[in-house]
């Protein structure tokens, strides 16, 4: 493996992935390509995560330079408008960035002779799913612009894959865990932040919705596997990535955090309307195909590492949901201050 290009590397997953790939491929040239929306959202105090890269390129995935793909063996496509609130606020941009640009990059990668294309998809494509855990062949029910963009991308990527150009769509469980660019707009991360800053977790639902979880370290392990996977499982593969043992109800997540952060109280809104996003997921195919890359970070460890990381930062912000720890707030602030336009394109260089 001579070169790997990672799009969207300056987000939540990227710093953890780059650190992991640097260990797995010490002699490989690692290139990052990112717009820089969240470059300043650091949760490390003494170093820049991108120091581990051989090159950091700034740019918009809607116009990725074709020459960047020359000599690249694998592309890891993380770049996306990356959660439901952002997708709802920027629905048309989400379609353009998450779907159209991803397909264009995959097509350009195939033309350039790239061998492996790894697409970060999501288990959110299952939306609201009653009954048992969902397998890859089960019916999809995407409820949001973000989820729709992922499944639209998967469908077209399946037609682009061919012998010599392997495409892997990793349907990740809900991300959690510590990163050098931590996000607090994810359920477990949010609960730990609430416990640390105020000593109380307020669940807006009745606590019964299901969420499968995966730590960012385990997401990196899955991507490592996908980069070099055996094409015997298909030129195109769509795969649930997580652990079948780590499907949790929201209340269980809060209770786990309360065990780790002393004195934490939990409030449940028993009169809340049903949460439309609730699904359990079957990860048995991933277990079969990637036995050496199974998740290792369990719920307790993930929550504790977030707790330790926030304490090390001296985190005490009770109003963190209005801060730069929330990705939508960052984008809105860029727009309000004239740095981004409504299509999320940079305005000038100031």
Secondary structure, 3 states (H helix, E strand, C coil): CCEEEEECCCCCCHHHHHHHHHHHCCCCEEEEEECCCCCCCCCCCCCCHHHHCCEEEECCHHHCCHHHHCCCCEEEECCCCCCHHHHHHCHHHHHHHHHHHHHHHHHHHHHHCCCEEEEEEEHHHHCECCCCCECCCCCCCCCCHHHHHHHHHHHHHHHHCECCEEEEEEEECEEECCCCCCCCCCHHHHHHHHHHHHCEEEECCCCCCEEEEEEHHHHHHHHHHHHCCCHHHCCEEEEEECCHHHEEEHHHHHHHHHHHCCCCEEEECCCCCCCCCECCECCHHHHHHCHHHCCCCCHHHHHHHHHHHHHHCCCCCCCHHHCCCCHHHHHHHHHHCCCECCCCCECCCC
